Amino acid sequence: MERRDFIKLSTITGLGLSLGGVFSCGSNHAKGMHSEAYHKLCYDLLKDWCDGMLRVQTIQPDDLLVHGSLDCPSCEHIHGRCMDAVYPFMYMADKTGEKKYLDGAILVMQWAENNVSQEDGSWTVIRNPKSWKGISVFGAIALAEALKYHGHILNADIRQQWTLRLGRVAEYLYDNFTISFTNINYGATAVYGLNLIGRVLNDDKYIQRSHELAAGAKDYFTKNEGLLFGECKPTSDKLSAKGLHGVDLGYNVEESLNSLVMYALHEKDEEFLQILQKSLNSHLEFMLPDGAWDNSWGTRQYKWSYWGSRTCDGSQPAYAMMAKYNGAYATAAIKNTELLKRCTGDGLLYGGPHFASHGVKACVHHTFAHAKPLAALLDHWEHMPEQNTSTPLPREAADGIIYFKDLDVTLFARGPWRGTVSAYDAEYDKKDYRQATGAAIGILYHNKVGTLLTASMAKYKLKEKNNQQPLSGEDFALTPRIETYVGEEKYSNLYDLTAMLKNSDNKSKIEIESAVKLKNEAREVVQGTASDFALKYQCSSKEMRITATTKQEPTAPTAFVLPLVSTNNEVVKQASAGTITIQKPEGLVSIKSNVPLKIKEMPQSRTFNQVPGVEAVPVMAYFEKGKEEVIVSIEVE
């Protein structure tokens, strides 16, 4: 089947399922959710989040360093962007008439003015005036939307103060933002931001600049699949050794595409809307059947949180507002919102589905960022197309292989299995490579039991120390891999940027193959032991089989590492040396191998990784002397 035919088929046919559990497929609502029901879901979740943020808002009038800020349960510093909460607070104040929400909005703006506001009109990401100012565009949009839709509930003095403050940040954006001055999410977001501000302030200067930025943004879509690129350093148009652009799914769907869509819809820019439809379609191929975003391969995967990206806004506006062009867009918006709700506890959005079960606290940044798009949806509701789940997601209906030429990433589907294999070599920067590559599995999902395998960072690093939570416990990567140690040095195919994928499908079985080398973080090939391996993934309706082969004899202990996603309340048994089972609520997962399987010793019953926020059972299948291959199969009953 040709790729174009596959994508067309995947958007118009399929099962139409709505998955209920975070990692399961139990249906929890009717197939055809109407706009009224989705409106209630958005409103109730937004109210829960606003109440949660109010519970952590600091009230200490005698200490202006903290008064009005949102006290983060997981981080030791105050997130400078907490003033973004002004918009959801103002929405809820307007709709409920409850003074507590208005007070919350006023206080969080006062804190920002006292602590992160700068003379040039910008705001900073933390209370250090030398810290990053680019985040000003997000605060500007939040303030502009609060004034545009709900400014009438403010008294005249505060409304004038906020309007003047919006004018100051508008000048900062006008003077400093280009489409490519840094990662594309900033320039792309400014397209909508300046357009909106121009309308709020009634100043055509900002609207004209938004047109100029939008014209430039049209050049930032990849040649084949139309993916938005530019998430890389030092320049947004940098190419990898394979000639690939830097693309990050999380930032694209949760931030950049939202702004570009909202701009194009308002301006009725038909040329841009056609570009964006193609891009939305390609990005949507990576949504899992439970509403999660598969950003296992993205250049900024270090902020992947299963439902999206840690400090972005959420994917609802672009997909919900464009649903008239493709019914699957509404399905995506609804399912992702349901997932956000399932990852919420005590009024705050956790950074992944297993944070709470592993005892890891929620970062408040997720909540105030993701509250904004829900407020935007509700404020635009009268202009929204009908929202329901009658059209299945592409990955629900999928069968076969999709190869993304612009990424060197393969999606596969056969029977109940869904998976991703990545040889993507684009890096955010050369000092901190981390996402799935080296022909590694990024995701393995089963329609009955949910996600079974998922990539994490190859090595957990605080690339953005102000925007990532420190790792709790041992740093154990979740990406399935071949791994060996020489002394303390780790070598793995996860550091091999030269791997290439070979895909085939004979209609009963899908095969994905690659030759890989074991390398360390410095990309040096291991010496003195086996370094050259072949990886083969075979997927049939019955099983997923992984084969790792070498013609060299491993002289150092070498294993295929298979961390199985599993919460700590699921029963794990070892029926024999080569068989391990995991009893999940929806079915029994069996892992079998031609060599003995071992579960890595760990302080708790599960290992945990912040990316994408899941617990796992780390299964090790070691190469044995005289055997050239390790074969591991996974079945679900």
C-alpha positions in Angstrom: 0.0 0.0 0.0 1.4 3.4 -0.9 1.9 5.9 2.0 -0.6 8.4 0.7 -3.3 5.6 0.4 -2.5 4.4 3.9 -2.9 7.8 5.5 -6.1 8.4 3.6 -7.5 5.0 4.7 -6.3 5.6 8.3 -8.3 8.8 8.6 -11.6 7.5 7.3 -11.9 3.9 8.5 -11.3 1.9 11.7 -12.6 0.8 15.0 -13.7 4.2 16.4 -12.7 3.1 20.0 -12.3 5.5 22.9 -9.8 4.2 25.4 -10.6 4.7 29.1 -7.6 3.8 31.2 -4.3 5.7 30.9 -2.7 2.5 29.4 -5.8 0.5 28.7 -8.6 0.4 26.2 -11.7 0.1 28.4 -14.3 2.4 26.9 -15.6 5.0 29.3 -18.0 7.0 27.1 -20.1 6.7 24.0 -18.5 6.7 20.6 -20.2 9.9 19.5 -19.4 12.4 22.2 -21.3 15.6 21.4 -20.0 19.1 21.9 -22.1 19.6 25.1 -20.3 16.6 26.8 -16.9 17.8 25.7 -17.7 21.3 26.8 -18.5 19.9 30.3 -15.3 17.9 30.3 -13.2 21.0 29.5 -15.1 23.2 32.0 -15.0 20.7 34.8 -11.3 20.0 34.3 -10.4 23.6 34.0 -12.3 24.4 37.2 -10.5 21.5 39.0 -7.2 22.9 37.8 -8.0 26.5 38.9 -9.0 25.2 42.3 -5.8 23.2 42.5 -3.7 26.3 41.6 -5.5 28.4 44.2 -4.7 25.8 46.8 -1.0 26.3 46.1 -1.1 30.0 45.7 1.1 31.7 48.3 -0.7 34.3 50.5 2.0 36.3 52.4 1.3 40.0 52.0 4.4 40.8 54.1 6.7 39.0 51.6 6.4 40.3 48.1 9.0 37.8 46.9 6.4 35.1 47.2 3.0 36.7 47.7 0.7 35.7 44.9 3.0 33.1 43.3 2.1 29.5 42.8 4.1 27.3 45.1 5.3 24.3 43.1 4.9 21.0 45.1 7.9 19.4 43.2 10.3 22.3 42.5 12.4 24.4 44.8 12.0 27.6 42.8 9.0 29.6 41.7 8.1 29.3 38.1 8.2 32.8 36.6 5.6 31.8 34.1 3.0 31.2 36.8 1.5 34.5 35.7 0.1 32.6 32.7 -2.6 31.5 35.1 -4.1 34.9 34.8 -6.2 33.8 31.8 -7.8 30.6 33.2 -8.4 32.4 36.5 -10.1 35.2 34.7 -12.2 32.8 32.7 -13.4 31.0 35.8 -14.0 34.3 37.7 -16.2 35.5 34.8 -18.2 32.3 34.5 -18.7 31.5 38.2 -18.8 35.0 39.7 -16.6 33.7 42.5 -14.3 36.3 43.8 -11.5 33.8 44.7 -10.7 33.4 41.0 -10.5 37.1 40.4 -8.3 37.5 43.5 -6.0 34.7 42.2 -5.6 36.4 38.8 -4.8 39.8 40.4 -2.3 38.3 42.8 -0.4 36.3 40.3 -0.1 39.4 38.1 1.1 41.4 41.1 3.7 38.8 41.8 5.0 38.9 38.3 5.3 42.7 38.3 7.2 42.6 41.6 9.6 39.7 40.7 10.0 38.9 37.0 9.0 42.1 35.1 11.8 43.9 33.3 12.4 47.4 32.2 12.3 46.4 28.5 8.8 45.1 28.8 9.7 41.4 29.1 9.2 38.9 31.8 11.9 36.3 32.8 11.5 32.6 33.3 12.7 32.9 37.0 13.5 35.7 39.4 16.9 36.3 37.8 16.9 39.3 35.5 19.5 37.6 33.3 17.4 34.5 32.8 15.5 33.7 29.5 13.0 36.3 28.4 11.6 34.6 25.3 8.8 33.2 27.5 7.3 36.7 27.5 5.3 35.8 24.4 3.3 33.2 26.4 2.6 35.6 29.2 1.6 38.2 26.6 -0.9 35.9 25.0 -2.4 34.9 28.4 -2.8 38.6 29.4 -4.2 39.6 26.0 -6.8 36.8 26.1 -7.7 37.6 29.7 -8.3 41.2 28.7 -10.1 40.5 25.5 -12.6 38.0 26.8 -12.9 38.8 30.5 -11.4 42.3 31.1 -14.9 43.6 31.7 -14.9 42.1 35.2 -11.9 44.2 36.3 -12.2 47.6 37.9 -11.1 50.4 35.7 -7.7 51.0 37.4 -6.5 47.4 37.1 -7.8 47.1 33.6 -5.8 50.2 32.6 -2.7 48.9 34.4 -2.9 45.5 32.6 -3.6 47.2 29.2 -0.5 49.4 29.6 1.5 46.4 30.7 0.4 44.5 27.6 1.6 47.4 25.5 5.0 47.3 27.0 5.5 43.5 26.4 4.1 44.1 22.8 7.0 46.5 22.1 9.5 43.9 23.5 8.1 41.3 21.1 8.0 43.7 18.2 11.6 44.7 18.7 13.1 41.3 19.4 11.1 38.4 17.8 11.8 37.0 14.4 10.5 33.7 13.0 13.9 32.1 13.5 15.8 33.9 16.3 15.7 30.8 18.4 13.6 27.6 18.5 10.6 27.8 16.1 8.1 27.6 18.9 8.8 31.2 19.9 8.5 32.7 16.4 5.5 30.6 15.6 3.8 31.6 18.8 4.5 35.2 18.2 2.6 35.0 14.9 -0.6 34.6 16.9 0.5 36.6 19.9 1.3 39.8 17.9 -1.9 39.5 15.9 -4.0 39.1 19.0 -2.3 41.9 20.8 -2.8 44.2 17.8 -6.5 43.5 18.0 -6.7 44.0 21.8 -4.7 47.3 21.6 -6.3 48.3 18.3 -2.8 48.8 16.8 -2.2 47.7 13.2 1.6 47.8 13.7 1.5 44.5 15.6 -0.9 42.9 13.2 1.4 43.8 10.3 4.3 42.3 12.1 2.3 39.1 12.6 1.7 38.9 8.8 5.5 39.2 8.2 6.2 36.4 10.7 3.5 34.2 9.3 5.0 34.5 5.8 8.3 33.3 7.2 6.7 30.5 9.1 5.4 28.9 5.9 9.0 28.0 5.0 9.4 25.8 8.2 7.6 22.7 7.1 9.4 19.6 5.9 9.4 18.7 2.2 7.7 15.3 2.4 5.4 15.1 5.4 5.0 18.8 6.1 6.2 18.5 9.7 7.0 21.8 11.4 10.7 22.0 11.9 13.1 24.3 13.8 13.4 22.7 17.3 17.2 22.6 17.3 20.3 24.6 18.2 22.3 26.7 17.4 20.0 27.6 14.5 16.5 26.6 13.7 17.3 25.5 10.1 20.2 23.2 11.1 20.4 19.9 9.3 21.6 16.5 10.7 24.2 14.3 9.1 21.4 12.5 7.2 20.1 15.9 6.0 17.1 15.9 8.4 15.6 19.0 10.1 15.1 19.2 13.9 11.4 18.3 14.7 9.8 18.0 18.1 6.3 16.6 18.1 5.5 17.9 21.6 6.3 21.5 21.0 4.7 21.4 17.6 1.3 20.1 18.6 1.1 21.7 22.0 2.3 25.2 21.2 3.4 26.2 17.7 0.7 24.7 15.6 -2.0 26.1 18.0 -0.8 29.6 17.3 -0.4 29.2 13.6 -3.9 27.7 13.3 -5.5 30.4 15.4 -3.8 33.0 13.3 -4.7 31.4 10.0 -8.3 30.9 11.0 -8.7 34.5 12.1 -7.0 35.9 9.0 -8.8 33.4 6.7 -5.4 32.6 5.2 -6.4 29.7 2.9 -2.9 29.0 1.7 -1.7 28.7 5.2 -4.7 26.6 6.3 -3.8 24.1 3.5 -0.2 23.9 4.7 -1.4 23.4 8.3 -3.9 20.7 7.4 -1.1 18.6 5.9 1.0 19.2 8.9 -1.8 18.4 11.4 -2.4 15.2 9.5 1.2 14.1 9.7 1.5 15.0 13.3 -1.7 13.1 14.1 -0.2 9.9 12.9 1.8 9.9 16.1 -1.2 10.0 18.5 -1.7 6.7 20.3 -5.2 5.2 20.6 -5.4 6.4 24.2 -4.9 10.0 23.3 -1.2 10.1 24.1 1.4 11.8 21.9 4.2 9.6 20.8 7.2 12.0 21.1 9.7 9.2 21.7 11.8 10.4 18.8 11.5 14.2 19.1 14.5 16.5 19.4 13.2 17.9 22.7 12.0 14.5 24.0 13.6 15.3 27.4 10.3 17.2 28.1 8.0 14.4 26.9 5.3 13.7 29.4 3.2 11.1 27.5 0.3 13.4 27.2 2.5 16.1 25.6 5.4 18.3 26.6 6.1 19.6 30.1 5.9 23.4 29.7 3.7 23.7 26.5 0.0 24.6 26.4 -1.8 21.5 25.1 -2.9 20.4 21.7 -6.6 21.1 22.0 -7.0 24.4 20.1 -5.4 23.4 16.8 -7.2 20.1 16.5 -10.6 21.1 17.9 -10.8 24.3 15.9 -9.9 22.6 12.7 -12.3 19.6 13.1 -14.4 20.6 10.2 -11.5 19.6 7.9 -11.0 16.2 9.4 -13.3 14.5 12.0 -10.3 12.7 13.6 -9.0 16.1 14.8 -12.0 16.3 17.2 -11.3 12.7 18.3 -7.7 13.8 19.1 -8.7 16.8 21.1 -11.3 14.8 23.1 -9.0 11.8 23.8 -6.1 13.9 24.8 -8.3 15.9 27.2 -9.5 12.7 28.7 -5.9 11.6 29.2 -5.1 14.9 30.9 -8.0 14.3 33.3 -6.7 10.8 34.1 -3.3 12.2 34.9 -4.8 14.8 37.3 -4.8 14.5 41.1 -5.7 17.0 43.8 -6.3 19.6 41.1 -2.9 19.4 39.5 -1.7 17.8 36.3 1.0 15.2 36.9 3.9 14.9 34.5 3.0 11.4 33.3 0.5 8.6 34.1 2.6 6.9 36.8 3.9 9.9 38.8 1.3 9.5 41.5 1.6 5.7 41.8 5.4 6.1 42.2 5.0 8.8 44.8 6.4 11.7 42.6 4.8 15.1 43.2 3.2 17.1 40.5 4.9 20.2 39.0 2.4 23.1 38.9 3.9 24.3 35.6 2.0 21.6 33.8 -1.3 22.8 35.2 -1.1 26.6 34.5 0.2 25.9 31.0 -2.4 23.4 30.1 -5.2 25.3 31.6 -4.9 28.1 29.0 -5.9 26.1 26.0 -9.0 24.8 27.7 -10.0 28.4 28.5 -9.4 29.3 24.9 -11.6 26.4 23.7 -14.4 27.5 26.0 -14.1 31.1 24.9 -14.3 30.1 21.3 -17.0 27.5 21.7 -19.7 29.3 19.7 -17.4 29.2 16.7 -16.3 25.6 17.1 -17.2 22.7 14.8 -19.0 19.8 16.4 -16.8 17.7 18.6 -17.2 13.9 18.7 -15.2 10.7 18.5 -17.0 9.2 15.5 -13.9 9.4 13.3 -11.1 7.1 14.6 -7.6 8.3 15.1 -5.2 7.2 12.3 -3.3 4.9 14.7 -6.5 3.2 15.8 -7.4 2.2 12.3 -3.8 1.6 11.1 -2.5 -1.6 9.5 0.9 -1.8 7.9 3.9 0.5 7.7 4.3 4.2 7.5 7.8 5.5 6.9 8.5 9.1 7.6 11.2 10.1 5.2 11.7 13.5 6.9 12.5 11.7 10.2 13.9 8.2 9.4 11.1 6.9 11.7 8.8 4.0 11.0 5.4 3.5 12.4 4.0 -0.1 12.2 0.6 -1.7 13.0 -0.6 -5.2 12.7 -3.6 -6.6 14.5 -3.7 -5.1 18.1 0.0 -3.9 17.9 1.1 -0.4 17.3 4.8 0.6 17.4 7.5 3.1 16.5 11.1 2.4 15.5 13.5 5.4 15.2 16.8 6.0 13.4 16.3 9.8 13.6 19.6 11.5 13.9 18.7 15.2 14.3 19.9 16.5 17.7 18.7 19.4 19.8 22.4 20.1 20.4 25.5 17.9 20.3 26.1 18.2 24.1 22.9 16.6 25.1 21.6 14.0 22.8 18.9 11.8 24.3 15.8 10.7 22.2 15.1 7.3 20.7 17.4 6.5 17.7 19.8 3.8 16.7 16.9 1.7 15.4 15.4 1.6 18.9 11.7 1.0 19.6 10.2 4.3 20.7 6.7 2.9 21.5 5.1 -0.5 21.6 1.4 -0.3 22.3 -1.2 -3.1 22.4 -4.9 -2.3 22.0 -5.9 -4.6 24.9 -3.4 -3.6 27.6 -2.0 -0.3 26.4 1.6 0.8 26.3 4.2 -1.9 26.9 7.5 -0.3 25.8 8.5 3.3 25.7 11.6 5.3 25.1 13.1 7.6 27.8 16.2 9.8 27.6 19.2 7.6 27.0 20.7 9.4 30.0 18.6 11.6 32.1 19.9 15.2 32.2 18.4 18.5 33.3 18.7 20.2 30.0 16.4 22.8 31.3 16.9 22.8 35.0 14.1 25.3 35.6 11.6 23.3 33.5 12.4 19.6 34.5 11.9 17.7 37.7 15.0 16.0 39.1 15.0 12.2 38.6 13.8 10.3 41.6 15.9 7.2 42.1 18.3 5.5 39.8 18.8 6.7 36.3 17.7 3.7 34.3 16.7 4.3 30.7 13.4 2.8 29.5 14.3 2.6 25.8 14.7 -1.1 24.7 18.3 -1.5 23.7 21.4 -3.7 23.3 23.8 -2.7 26.1 27.2 -3.5 27.5 29.7 -2.0 30.0 33.4 -1.8 29.8 34.4 -0.8 33.3 32.0 2.0 34.2 31.5 3.1 30.6 28.1 2.2 29.0 27.8 1.3 25.4 24.5 1.0 23.5 22.8 1.3 20.1 21.0 4.3 21.6 24.1 6.4 20.7 24.4 5.2 17.2 23.2 7.9 14.9 24.3 6.1 11.7 21.7 3.3 11.9 19.4 2.9 8.9 16.0 1.2 8.7 14.8 -1.4 6.3 11.1 -2.1 6.3 9.0 -4.9 4.7 5.4 -6.2 5.0 4.2 -9.5 3.6 0.7 -8.8 4.9 1.0 -11.4 7.7 4.2 -10.2 9.3 5.9 -6.8 9.4 9.7 -6.8 9.6 12.0 -3.8 10.4 15.7 -4.4 10.3 18.9 -2.5 11.0 22.6 -2.9 11.5 23.7 -1.0 14.7 26.9 -0.4 16.6 27.3 -0.1 20.4 28.7 3.3 21.2 29.1 5.5 24.3 27.8 8.9 24.9 30.7 10.4 23.0 29.7 8.2 20.0 32.9 6.0 20.3 32.5 2.4 19.3 33.1 -0.1 22.1 36.5 -1.9 21.9 37.5 -5.4 23.0 34.0 -6.9 22.8 31.2 -7.3 20.3 30.3 -4.0 18.8 28.4 -4.8 15.6 24.8 -6.1 15.9 21.8 -6.7 13.7 18.3 -5.8 15.1 15.2 -7.3 13.7 11.6 -6.5 14.8 8.9 -8.8 13.6 5.2 -8.0 14.3 2.3 -10.3 13.5 -1.2 -10.3 15.0 -0.1 -12.8 17.6 3.2 -11.5 18.8 5.9 -8.9 18.8 9.4 -10.6 18.3 12.7 -8.9 18.8 16.0 -10.5 17.6 19.4 -9.2 18.3 22.3 -10.9 16.5 26.1 -10.5 16.4 28.8 -12.4 14.6 31.4 -11.2 17.1 31.8 -12.9 20.5 30.8 -10.6 23.4 33.6 -10.7 26.0 31.9 -8.3 28.3 28.4 -9.0 29.7 26.0 -7.9 26.9 22.2 -7.8 27.2 19.1 -6.9 25.4 17.3 -4.6 27.9 13.5 -4.7 27.8 11.9 -2.4 30.4 8.2 -3.5 30.4 5.8 -0.7 31.3 4.0 -1.8 34.5 2.6 -0.2 37.6 3.7 -1.4 41.0 0.4 -3.2 41.7 0.6 -5.5 38.8 1.7 -9.1 39.6 5.0 -10.2 38.0 5.9 -13.9 37.9 8.8 -15.9 36.4 7.3 -19.2 35.3 10.6 -20.5 34.0 14.1 -19.2 33.3 13.0 -17.9 29.9 9.4 -16.8 30.7 8.1 -13.8 32.7 4.5 -12.8 32.9 2.8 -9.5 34.0 -0.8 -9.6 34.9 -2.5 -6.4 33.9 -6.1 -5.6 34.6 -7.0 -6.1 30.9 -4.9 -9.1 30.1 -1.8 -11.3 30.7 1.5 -10.2 29.1 4.0 -13.0 28.5 7.7 -12.4 27.7 9.6 -15.3 26.4 13.2 -15.7 25.3 15.7 -18.2 24.0 18.1 -17.2 26.9 17.4 -16.8 30.6 15.5 -13.7 31.6 16.5 -11.7 34.6 14.8 -8.8 36.4 17.3 -6.1 37.4 17.5 -5.6 41.1 16.2 -2.2 42.3 15.3 -0.6 45.6 11.5 -0.5 44.7 9.4 -3.0 42.9 9.5 -0.8 39.8 12.0 1.5 38.1 10.7 4.9 37.1 11.7 7.6 34.6 10.4 11.1 34.3 10.3 10.6 30.5 7.5 9.9 29.8 6.5 9.4 33.4 6.0 5.6 33.7 7.0 2.7 36.0 8.6 -0.4 34.4 9.9 -3.8 35.1 13.5 -3.9 33.8 13.9 -7.3 32.1 17.4 -8.3 30.9 18.2 -11.0 28.3 22.0 -11.7 28.3 23.9 -13.1 25.4 25.3 -16.5 26.3 28.6 -17.9 25.3 28.3 -19.8 22.0 25.0 -18.1 21.1 25.0 -15.5 18.4 21.5 -14.2 19.1 19.0 -13.2 21.7 15.3 -13.6 20.7 12.6 -12.1 22.9 8.9 -12.4 22.1 5.9 -10.6 23.7 2.3 -11.9 23.6 -0.9 -10.8 25.2 -3.7 -13.1 26.3 
